[in-house]
Amino acid sequence: MRELDSAFGSLGLEVRFVVIGDREKADQFCGLYGAAARCIADPDKSSYAAMGLESYNLLKLFTDPELKKRRKENNAAGFKQNWGETKLKDSAQLPGVALIDRGGVVRWIYRGKHPGDLPTMNALLDVARATDLH
């Protein structure tokens, strides 16, 4: 992500992350990746609800082939789930991505199908370049 900051900036975009938890939890988690200033705390998951993001069937947490593939990719990149810090109900929250213009209008949205289902930052940059955000 950091490698693409200038590319997003050249489009007038700022990347932010919504994190389940209060401000302290968001700062703590995002601070691990040097991104505390980019994180938005959402303790009651209101932004997830507003985006129409659903919950995942936890029975598929260890059997979903797409999720297993993504988990393997993330582990190879040095990222993994911290189960000691994760509430089970929060692990079921499906992820999503939205491009929102300065007026608050959602111009594009992606709703994940499993907990690791997010487009790459390069794919998001391509979408941003193709989307009218004015």
DSSP file (Angstrom, degrees, kcal/mol; ACC not computed):
  #  RESIDUE AA STRUCTURE BP1 BP2  ACC     N-H-->O    O-->H-N    N-H-->O    O-->H-N    TCO  KAPPA ALPHA  PHI   PSI    X-CA   Y-CA   Z-CA
    1    1 A M    >         0   0    0      0, 0.0     3,-1.8     0, 0.0     4,-0.5   0.000 360.0 360.0 360.0 -47.6    0.0    0.0    0.0
    2    2 A R  G >   +     0   0    0      1,-0.3     3,-1.1     2,-0.2     4,-0.4   0.835 360.0  61.9 -59.2 -31.0    2.7    2.5    1.0
    3    3 A E  G 3  S+     0   0    0      1,-0.2    -1,-0.3     2,-0.1     4,-0.2   0.744 107.8  44.1 -65.1 -22.2    4.3    2.0   -2.4
    4    4 A L  G <> S+     0   0    0     -3,-1.8     4,-2.4     1,-0.1     5,-0.3   0.370  80.6 103.3-105.2   3.5    1.1    3.3   -4.1
    5    5 A D  H <> S+     0   0    0     -3,-1.1     4,-2.9    -4,-0.5     5,-0.2   0.909  83.5  47.7 -52.4 -47.3    0.5    6.3   -1.8
    6    6 A S  H  > S+     0   0    0     -4,-0.4     4,-2.2     1,-0.2    -1,-0.2   0.866 109.9  53.2 -66.8 -34.4    1.8    8.8   -4.4
    7    7 A A  H  > S+     0   0    0      2,-0.2     4,-0.6     1,-0.2    -1,-0.2   0.922 113.2  42.7 -66.2 -43.4   -0.3    7.2   -7.1
    8    8 A F  H ><>S+     0   0    0     -4,-2.4     5,-2.4     1,-0.2     3,-1.0   0.915 113.8  53.4 -65.7 -42.0   -3.5    7.5   -5.1
    9    9 A G  H ><5S+     0   0    0     -4,-2.9     3,-1.8    -5,-0.3    -2,-0.2   0.857 100.5  59.5 -60.5 -37.0   -2.4   11.0   -4.0
   10   10 A S  H 3<5S+     0   0    0     -4,-2.2    -1,-0.3     1,-0.3    -2,-0.2   0.735 105.5  50.1 -66.2 -20.2   -2.0   12.1   -7.6
   11   11 A L  T <<5S-     0   0    0     -3,-1.0    -1,-0.3    -4,-0.6    -2,-0.2   0.401 122.8-109.0 -92.4   0.7   -5.7   11.2   -8.1
   12   12 A G  T < 5S+     0   0    0     -3,-1.8     2,-0.3     1,-0.3    -3,-0.2   0.742  74.5 139.0  78.5  23.8   -6.6   13.3   -5.1
   13   13 A L      < -     0   0    0     -5,-2.4     2,-0.4    -8,-0.1    -1,-0.3  -0.780  40.3-159.6-107.3 147.0   -7.4   10.2   -3.0
   14   14 A E        -     0   0    0     -2,-0.3     2,-0.5    -3,-0.1    -9,-0.0  -0.988  17.5-137.0-120.0 132.6   -6.7    9.3    0.6
   15   15 A V        +     0   0    0     -2,-0.4     2,-0.3   -10,-0.0    -6,-0.0  -0.768  27.6 175.4 -91.6 130.0   -6.7    5.7    1.7
   16   16 A R        -     0   0    0     -2,-0.5     2,-0.4    23,-0.0    23,-0.2  -0.926  18.6-144.9-131.2 156.6   -8.4    4.9    5.0
   17   17 A F  E     -a   39   0A   0     21,-2.4    23,-3.6    -2,-0.3     2,-0.5  -0.979   7.4-144.4-124.7 134.2   -9.2    1.7    6.8
   18   18 A V  E     -a   40   0A   0     -2,-0.4     2,-0.4    21,-0.2    23,-0.2  -0.866  21.9-166.8 -97.9 129.2  -12.3    1.0    9.0
   19   19 A V  E     -a   41   0A   0     21,-2.9    23,-2.4    -2,-0.5     2,-0.4  -0.952  23.6-121.3-122.3 132.6  -11.4   -1.2   12.0
   20   20 A I  S    S+     0   0    0     -2,-0.4     2,-0.2    21,-0.2    21,-0.1  -0.584  79.5  50.0 -69.1 125.7  -13.9   -3.0   14.3
   21   21 A G  S    S-     0   0    0     -2,-0.4    21,-0.7    21,-0.3    -2,-0.2  -0.634  92.1 -58.9 131.7 170.8  -13.2   -1.7   17.8
   22   22 A D     >  -     0   0    0     -2,-0.2     4,-2.6    20,-0.2     5,-0.2  -0.165  61.4 -89.7 -77.8 177.5  -12.8    1.6   19.7
   23   23 A R  H  > S+     0   0    0      1,-0.2     4,-2.8     2,-0.2     5,-0.2   0.887 126.6  52.7 -57.4 -42.4  -10.2    4.2   18.9
   24   24 A E  H  > S+     0   0    0      1,-0.2     4,-2.4     2,-0.2    -1,-0.2   0.926 111.4  45.7 -61.6 -45.2   -7.6    2.7   21.2
   25   25 A K  H  > S+     0   0    0      2,-0.2     4,-2.9     1,-0.2     5,-0.3   0.907 113.1  50.4 -64.1 -42.0   -8.0   -0.8   19.6
   26   26 A A  H  X S+     0   0    0     -4,-2.6     4,-2.7     2,-0.2     5,-0.3   0.923 112.0  47.3 -62.9 -44.3   -7.8    0.8   16.1
   27   27 A D  H  X S+     0   0    0     -4,-2.8     4,-1.9    -5,-0.2    -2,-0.2   0.913 114.0  48.1 -62.2 -42.8   -4.7    2.7   17.0
   28   28 A Q  H  X S+     0   0    0     -4,-2.4     4,-0.8    -5,-0.2    -2,-0.2   0.953 117.0  40.7 -63.8 -50.7   -3.1   -0.4   18.5
   29   29 A F  H >< S+     0   0    0     -4,-2.9     3,-1.0     1,-0.2     4,-0.4   0.957 120.0  42.4 -64.7 -52.1   -3.9   -2.6   15.6
   30   30 A C  H ><>S+     0   0    0     -4,-2.7     5,-2.7    -5,-0.3     3,-1.4   0.801 104.7  66.5 -68.2 -28.3   -3.1   -0.2   12.8
   31   31 A G  H ><5S+     0   0    0     -4,-1.9     3,-1.2    -5,-0.3    -1,-0.3   0.795  88.7  67.2 -61.6 -28.0    0.0    1.0   14.7
   32   32 A L  T <<5S+     0   0    0     -3,-1.0    -1,-0.3    -4,-0.8    -2,-0.2   0.782 109.7  36.6 -60.9 -26.0    1.5   -2.5   14.1
   33   33 A Y  T < 5S-     0   0    0     -3,-1.4    -1,-0.3    -4,-0.4    -2,-0.2   0.213 117.4-108.6-111.9  11.9    1.6   -1.6   10.4
   34   34 A G  T < 5S+     0   0    0     -3,-1.2    -3,-0.2    -4,-0.1     3,-0.1   0.806  92.9 107.6  67.2  29.5    2.5    2.1   10.8
   35   35 A A    >>< +     0   0    0     -5,-2.7     3,-1.7    -8,-0.1     4,-0.6   0.097  24.9 123.2-126.5  22.4   -1.0    3.1    9.7
   36   36 A A  G >4 S+     0   0    0     -6,-0.3     3,-1.1     1,-0.3    -5,-0.1   0.865  75.7  55.7 -56.0 -38.6   -2.7    4.4   12.9
   37   37 A A  G 34 S+     0   0    0      1,-0.2    -1,-0.3    -7,-0.1    -2,-0.1   0.694 106.4  52.3 -68.5 -17.6   -3.4    7.8   11.3
   38   38 A R  G <4 S+     0   0    0     -3,-1.7   -21,-2.4   -22,-0.1     2,-0.3   0.536  90.1  98.1 -93.5  -7.9   -5.3    6.1    8.5
   39   39 A C  E <<  -a   17   0A   0     -3,-1.1     2,-0.5    -4,-0.6   -21,-0.2  -0.635  55.0-158.1 -93.6 140.2   -7.6    4.0   10.6
   40   40 A I  E     -a   18   0A   0    -23,-3.6   -21,-2.9    -2,-0.3     2,-0.2  -0.962  19.5-132.1-113.6 122.6  -11.2    4.8   11.5
   41   41 A A  E     +a   19   0A   0     -2,-0.5   -21,-0.2   -23,-0.2   -19,-0.2  -0.552  25.6 176.4 -76.2 137.1  -12.6    3.1   14.6
   42   42 A D    >   +     0   0    0    -23,-2.4     3,-1.4   -21,-0.7   -21,-0.3  -0.591   6.0 168.4-139.5  73.6  -16.1    1.6   14.1
   43   43 A P  T 3  S+     0   0    0      0, 0.0   -21,-0.1     0, 0.0    -1,-0.1   0.780  81.5  41.0 -63.7 -27.6  -17.0   -0.2   17.4
   44   44 A D  T 3  S-     0   0    0    -23,-0.1   -24,-0.1   -24,-0.0   -22,-0.0   0.336 105.9-123.3-103.1   8.7  -20.6   -0.8   16.5
   45   45 A K    <>  +     0   0    0     -3,-1.4     4,-2.0   -26,-0.1     5,-0.2   0.764  60.9 146.2  59.3  29.7  -19.9   -1.8   12.9
   46   46 A S  H  >  +     0   0    0      1,-0.2     4,-2.4     2,-0.2     5,-0.1   0.859  69.3  51.6 -66.5 -34.4  -22.2    1.0   11.5
   47   47 A S  H  > S+     0   0    0      2,-0.2     4,-1.7     1,-0.2    -1,-0.2   0.880 108.2  52.1 -69.9 -35.1  -20.1    1.6    8.5
   48   48 A Y  H  4>S+     0   0    0      2,-0.2     5,-2.6     1,-0.2     4,-0.4   0.920 111.7  46.6 -63.6 -43.1  -20.1   -2.2    7.7
   49   49 A A  H ><5S+     0   0    0     -4,-2.0     3,-1.3     1,-0.2    -2,-0.2   0.910 109.8  53.5 -64.4 -42.6  -23.9   -2.1    7.9
   50   50 A A  H 3<5S+     0   0    0     -4,-2.4    -1,-0.2     1,-0.3    -2,-0.2   0.828 108.9  49.6 -63.1 -31.3  -24.1    1.0    5.8
   51   51 A M  T 3<5S-     0   0    0     -4,-1.7    -1,-0.3    -5,-0.1    -2,-0.2   0.512 114.9-117.8 -84.4  -4.6  -22.1   -0.7    3.1
   52   52 A G  T < 5 +     0   0    0     -3,-1.3     2,-0.4    -4,-0.4    -3,-0.2   0.794  54.2 164.7  74.5  27.3  -24.3   -3.7    3.2
   53   53 A L      < -     0   0    0     -5,-2.6    -1,-0.2    -6,-0.2    43,-0.1  -0.662  20.8-153.9 -82.8 131.0  -21.5   -6.0    4.3
   54   54 A E        -     0   0    0     -2,-0.4    40,-2.4    58,-0.3     2,-0.3  -0.253  16.8 -97.2 -95.4-178.7  -22.7   -9.3    5.6
   55   55 A S  B     -B   93   0B   0     38,-0.2     2,-0.3    -2,-0.1    38,-0.2  -0.735  34.7-120.9 -99.0 152.3  -21.4  -11.9    8.1
   56   56 A Y        -     0   0    0     36,-3.6     2,-0.9    -2,-0.3    58,-0.1  -0.641  26.5-107.9 -91.3 147.1  -19.5  -15.0    7.0
   57   57 A N    >   -     0   0    0     -2,-0.3     3,-2.4     1,-0.2     4,-0.2  -0.672  28.3-155.2 -74.3 106.2  -20.7  -18.5    7.9
   58   58 A L  G >  S+     0   0    0     -2,-0.9     3,-1.4     1,-0.3     4,-0.3   0.681  87.1  73.1 -62.8 -17.7  -18.1  -19.4   10.5
   59   59 A L  G 3  S+     0   0    0      1,-0.3     3,-0.3     2,-0.1    -1,-0.3   0.755  98.3  49.4 -65.3 -21.6  -18.6  -23.1    9.8
   60   60 A K  G X> S+     0   0    0     -3,-2.4     4,-2.2     1,-0.2     3,-0.9   0.371  79.2 105.7 -95.3   3.9  -16.7  -22.5    6.5
   61   61 A L  T <4 S+     0   0    0     -3,-1.4    -1,-0.2     1,-0.3    -2,-0.1   0.809  93.3  25.6 -57.1 -34.3  -13.8  -20.7    8.2
   62   62 A F  T 34 S+     0   0    0     -3,-0.3    -1,-0.3    -4,-0.3    -2,-0.1   0.349 125.6  47.9-112.2   5.1  -11.4  -23.6    7.8
   63   63 A T  T <4 S+     0   0    0     -3,-0.9    -2,-0.2    -4,-0.0    -3,-0.1   0.595  73.5 109.3-119.7 -16.0  -12.9  -25.3    4.8
   64   64 A D     X  -     0   0    0     -4,-2.2     4,-2.6     1,-0.2     5,-0.2  -0.507  56.7-152.3 -67.8 115.7  -13.5  -22.5    2.2
   65   65 A P  H  > S+     0   0    0      0, 0.0     4,-2.0     0, 0.0    -1,-0.2   0.868  93.6  50.4 -60.5 -38.2  -11.0  -23.1   -0.6
   66   66 A E  H  > S+     0   0    0      2,-0.2     4,-2.1     1,-0.2     5,-0.2   0.909 112.6  46.6 -65.9 -41.2  -10.8  -19.4   -1.6
   67   67 A L  H  > S+     0   0    0      2,-0.2     4,-2.8     1,-0.2     5,-0.2   0.901 110.5  52.7 -67.1 -41.1  -10.3  -18.3    2.0
   68   68 A K  H  X S+     0   0    0     -4,-2.6     4,-2.0     2,-0.2    -1,-0.2   0.894 109.9  49.2 -61.6 -39.8   -7.6  -21.0    2.5
   69   69 A K  H  X S+     0   0    0     -4,-2.0     4,-2.1    -5,-0.2    -2,-0.2   0.933 113.1  45.8 -64.1 -46.3   -5.7  -19.8   -0.6
   70   70 A R  H  X S+     0   0    0     -4,-2.1     4,-2.7     1,-0.2    -2,-0.2   0.886 110.6  53.5 -65.8 -38.9   -5.9  -16.1    0.6
   71   71 A R  H  X S+     0   0    0     -4,-2.8     4,-2.6     1,-0.2    -1,-0.2   0.906 108.8  50.0 -61.7 -41.3   -4.8  -17.1    4.1
   72   72 A K  H  X S+     0   0    0     -4,-2.0     4,-2.1     2,-0.2    -2,-0.2   0.909 111.1  48.8 -63.6 -42.8   -1.8  -18.9    2.6
   73   73 A E  H  X S+     0   0    0     -4,-2.1     4,-1.4     2,-0.2    -2,-0.2   0.922 112.8  47.9 -61.8 -45.0   -0.9  -15.8    0.5
   74   74 A N  H  <>S+     0   0    0     -4,-2.7     5,-3.1     1,-0.2     4,-0.3   0.906 110.2  51.1 -64.8 -42.3   -1.2  -13.5    3.6
   75   75 A N  H ><5S+     0   0    0     -4,-2.6     3,-1.4     1,-0.2    -1,-0.2   0.908 108.5  52.2 -60.9 -41.4    0.9  -15.8    5.7
   76   76 A A  H 3<5S+     0   0    0     -4,-2.1    -1,-0.2     1,-0.3    -2,-0.2   0.814 108.8  51.3 -63.9 -29.8    3.6  -15.8    3.1
   77   77 A A  T 3<5S-     0   0    0     -4,-1.4    -1,-0.3     2,-0.2    -2,-0.2   0.444 126.8-101.1 -86.8  -0.5    3.5  -12.0    3.1
   78   78 A G  T < 5S+     0   0    0     -3,-1.4     2,-0.4    -4,-0.3    -3,-0.2   0.587  85.0 117.9  94.8  10.7    3.9  -11.9    6.9
   79   79 A F      < +     0   0    0     -5,-3.1     2,-0.3    -6,-0.2    -1,-0.3  -0.916  30.6 157.2-113.1 137.3    0.3  -11.3    7.8
   80   80 A K        -     0   0    0     -2,-0.4     2,-0.2    -3,-0.1    -8,-0.0  -0.990  45.3 -87.3-152.9 161.3   -1.9  -13.6    9.9
   81   81 A Q        -     0   0    0     -2,-0.3     2,-1.1     1,-0.1     3,-0.1  -0.459  29.2-143.8 -69.1 132.3   -4.9  -13.6   12.1
   82   82 A N    >>  -     0   0    0     -2,-0.2     3,-1.4     1,-0.2     4,-0.9  -0.794  20.1-178.9 -96.6  91.9   -4.3  -12.8   15.7
   83   83 A W  T 34 S+     0   0    0     -2,-1.1    -1,-0.2     1,-0.3     5,-0.1   0.734  75.7  65.8 -68.7 -21.7   -6.9  -15.1   17.3
   84   84 A G  T 34 S+     0   0    0      1,-0.2    -1,-0.3    -3,-0.1    -2,-0.0   0.765 111.8  34.8 -67.7 -24.5   -5.9  -13.9   20.8
   85   85 A E  T <4 S+     0   0    0     -3,-1.4     2,-0.5     2,-0.1    -2,-0.2   0.508 100.6  94.7-104.7  -9.2   -7.2  -10.5   20.0
   86   86 A T     <  -     0   0    0     -4,-0.9     2,-0.4    -3,-0.1     3,-0.0  -0.735  65.3-141.6 -95.7 127.5  -10.1  -11.4   17.7
   87   87 A K    >>  -     0   0    0     -2,-0.5     4,-1.7     1,-0.1     3,-0.7  -0.684  22.6-127.2 -78.4 137.5  -13.7  -11.8   18.9
   88   88 A L  H 3> S+     0   0    0     -2,-0.4     4,-0.7     1,-0.3     3,-0.2   0.885 109.3  52.4 -55.2 -42.9  -15.3  -14.7   17.2
   89   89 A K  H >4 S+     0   0    0      1,-0.2     3,-0.5     2,-0.2    -1,-0.3   0.839 108.4  51.9 -64.9 -31.0  -18.3  -12.6   16.1
   90   90 A D  H X4 S+     0   0    0     -3,-0.7     3,-1.4     1,-0.2    -1,-0.2   0.809  99.7  62.4 -74.2 -29.1  -15.9  -10.0   14.6
   91   91 A S  H 3< S+     0   0    0     -4,-1.7    -1,-0.2     1,-0.3    -2,-0.2   0.703  98.2  59.3 -68.4 -16.8  -14.0  -12.7   12.6
   92   92 A A  T << S+     0   0    0     -4,-0.7   -36,-3.6    -3,-0.5     2,-0.4   0.572  77.8 110.2 -85.8  -9.9  -17.3  -13.3   10.8
   93   93 A Q  B <   -B   55   0B   0     -3,-1.4   -38,-0.2   -38,-0.2   -39,-0.1  -0.525  67.7-135.5 -69.7 121.1  -17.6   -9.7    9.5
   94   94 A L        -     0   0    0    -40,-2.4    -2,-0.1    -2,-0.4     2,-0.1  -0.533  19.9-123.7 -77.3 144.6  -17.0   -9.7    5.7
   95   95 A P        +     0   0    0      0, 0.0    17,-2.7     0, 0.0     2,-0.3  -0.284  30.1 177.1 -82.9 169.8  -14.7   -7.1    4.4
   96   96 A G  E     -C  111   0C   0     15,-0.2     2,-0.4   -43,-0.1    15,-0.2  -0.978  19.4-141.8-162.4 168.4  -15.4   -4.5    1.7
   97   97 A V  E     -C  110   0C   0     13,-2.2    13,-2.9    -2,-0.3     2,-0.4  -0.997  16.8-175.7-137.7 139.3  -13.9   -1.5   -0.1
   98   98 A A  E     -C  109   0C   0     -2,-0.4     2,-0.6    11,-0.2    11,-0.2  -0.995  21.3-145.3-136.1 144.6  -15.6    1.7   -1.3
   99   99 A L  E     -C  108   0C   0      9,-2.5     8,-3.0    -2,-0.4     9,-1.2  -0.956  27.6-174.7-103.2 118.6  -14.6    4.7   -3.3
  100  100 A I  E     -C  106   0C   0     -2,-0.6     6,-0.2     6,-0.2    33,-0.1  -0.957  15.7-136.5-120.1 129.0  -16.3    7.7   -1.8
  101  101 A D    >   -     0   0    0      4,-2.6     3,-2.3    -2,-0.5    33,-0.1  -0.217  35.9 -93.7 -78.4 174.7  -16.2   11.1   -3.3
  102  102 A R  T 3  S+     0   0    0     31,-0.5    -1,-0.1     1,-0.3    32,-0.1   0.726 125.2  58.2 -62.5 -22.2  -15.7   14.3   -1.3
  103  103 A G  T 3  S-     0   0    0      2,-0.1    -1,-0.3     1,-0.0     3,-0.1   0.439 120.8-106.4 -86.8   0.5  -19.4   14.8   -1.1
  104  104 A G  S <  S+     0   0    0     -3,-2.3     2,-0.5     1,-0.3    -2,-0.1   0.560  72.2 143.2  87.9   8.7  -19.9   11.4    0.6
  105  105 A V        -     0   0    0     28,-0.1    -4,-2.6     1,-0.0     2,-0.6  -0.714  52.4-128.1 -85.7 128.1  -21.4    9.7   -2.5
  106  106 A V  E     +C  100   0C   0     -2,-0.5    -6,-0.2    -6,-0.2     3,-0.1  -0.661  29.7 176.8 -75.6 117.9  -20.3    6.1   -2.9
  107  107 A R  E     +     0   0C   0     -8,-3.0     2,-0.3    -2,-0.6    -1,-0.2   0.671  66.9   6.0 -96.0 -22.5  -19.0    5.8   -6.5
  108  108 A W  E     -C   99   0C   0     -9,-1.2    -9,-2.5    23,-0.1     2,-0.3  -0.963  64.0-171.6-161.0 143.4  -17.9    2.2   -6.3
  109  109 A I  E     -C   98   0C   0     -2,-0.3     2,-0.4   -11,-0.2   -11,-0.2  -1.000   8.1-165.4-143.6 143.8  -18.2   -0.7   -3.8
  110  110 A Y  E     -C   97   0C   0    -13,-2.9   -13,-2.2    -2,-0.3     2,-0.6  -0.998   8.9-159.9-127.2 127.1  -16.8   -4.2   -3.5
  111  111 A R  E     -C   96   0C   0     -2,-0.4   -15,-0.2   -15,-0.2     7,-0.1  -0.938  20.1-129.7-111.3 118.4  -18.3   -6.6   -1.0
  112  112 A G        -     0   0    0    -17,-2.7   -58,-0.3    -2,-0.6     6,-0.1  -0.261   6.6-153.1 -66.7 150.4  -16.1   -9.6    0.0
  113  113 A K  S    S+     0   0    0      1,-0.2    -1,-0.1   -19,-0.1     5,-0.1   0.574  81.6  17.7 -99.9 -13.8  -17.3  -13.1   -0.1
  114  114 A H  S >  S-     0   0    0      3,-0.1     3,-2.4   -58,-0.1    -1,-0.2  -0.947  95.0 -91.1-148.4 166.3  -15.0  -14.4    2.6
  115  115 A P  T 3  S+     0   0    0      0, 0.0    -3,-0.1     0, 0.0   -22,-0.0   0.694 125.4  42.5 -57.9 -21.0  -12.9  -12.8    5.4
  116  116 A G  T 3  S+     0   0    0    -21,-0.1     2,-1.3     1,-0.0   -22,-0.0   0.274  83.0 117.6-104.9  11.2   -9.8  -12.5    3.1
  117  117 A D    <   +     0   0    0     -3,-2.4    -3,-0.1   -22,-0.0   -50,-0.0  -0.639  34.1 128.7 -89.9  90.2  -11.6  -11.4    0.0
  118  118 A L        -     0   0    0     -2,-1.3     3,-0.1    -6,-0.1    -7,-0.0  -0.992  58.3-110.7-135.7 144.4  -10.4   -7.9   -0.9
  119  119 A P        -     0   0    0      0, 0.0   -23,-0.0     0, 0.0    -9,-0.0  -0.365  42.5-101.4 -67.0 154.9   -9.0   -6.5   -4.1
  120  120 A T     >  -     0   0    0      1,-0.1     4,-2.2    -2,-0.0     5,-0.2  -0.305  29.3-111.0 -69.7 162.0   -5.3   -5.7   -4.2
  121  121 A M  H  > S+     0   0    0      1,-0.2     4,-2.2     2,-0.2     5,-0.1   0.853 120.6  55.2 -64.3 -33.9   -4.2   -2.1   -3.9
  122  122 A N  H  > S+     0   0    0      2,-0.2     4,-2.0     1,-0.2    -1,-0.2   0.910 107.9  48.6 -64.2 -41.2   -3.1   -2.2   -7.6
  123  123 A A  H  > S+     0   0    0      2,-0.2     4,-2.2     1,-0.2    -2,-0.2   0.898 111.1  50.7 -64.8 -39.4   -6.6   -3.4   -8.6
  124  124 A L  H  X S+     0   0    0     -4,-2.2     4,-2.8     1,-0.2    -2,-0.2   0.881 107.3  53.4 -64.8 -37.9   -8.1   -0.6   -6.5
  125  125 A L  H  X S+     0   0    0     -4,-2.2     4,-2.2     2,-0.2    -1,-0.2   0.911 108.4  50.1 -63.3 -41.5   -5.8    2.0   -8.1
  126  126 A D  H  X S+     0   0    0     -4,-2.0     4,-1.4     2,-0.2    -2,-0.2   0.911 112.0  47.8 -61.5 -43.1   -7.1    0.8  -11.5
  127  127 A V  H  X S+     0   0    0     -4,-2.2     4,-0.9     1,-0.2    -2,-0.2   0.918 110.5  52.0 -63.5 -43.6  -10.7    1.1  -10.4
  128  128 A A  H >< S+     0   0    0     -4,-2.8     3,-0.6     1,-0.2    -2,-0.2   0.895 108.3  50.9 -61.4 -40.3  -10.0    4.6   -9.0
  129  129 A R  H 3< S+     0   0    0     -4,-2.2    -1,-0.2     1,-0.2    -2,-0.2   0.835 114.1  44.7 -66.1 -31.0   -8.5    5.7  -12.3
  130  130 A A  H 3< S+     0   0    0     -4,-1.4     2,-0.4    -3,-0.2    -1,-0.2   0.531 100.2  85.1 -90.1  -7.1  -11.5    4.4  -14.2
  131  131 A T  S << S-     0   0    0     -4,-0.9     2,-0.8    -3,-0.6   -23,-0.1  -0.812  78.1-127.4-103.9 134.8  -14.1    5.9  -11.8
  132  132 A D        +     0   0    0     -2,-0.4   -31,-0.1     1,-0.1    -3,-0.1  -0.689  32.4 171.9 -78.4 110.5  -15.4    9.5  -11.9
  133  133 A L              0   0    0     -2,-0.8   -31,-0.5     1,-0.2    -1,-0.1   0.153 360.0 360.0-105.5  17.2  -14.8   10.8   -8.4
  134  134 A H              0   0    0    -33,-0.1    -1,-0.2   -32,-0.1    -2,-0.1   0.413 360.0 360.0-101.8 360.0  -15.7   14.4   -9.1
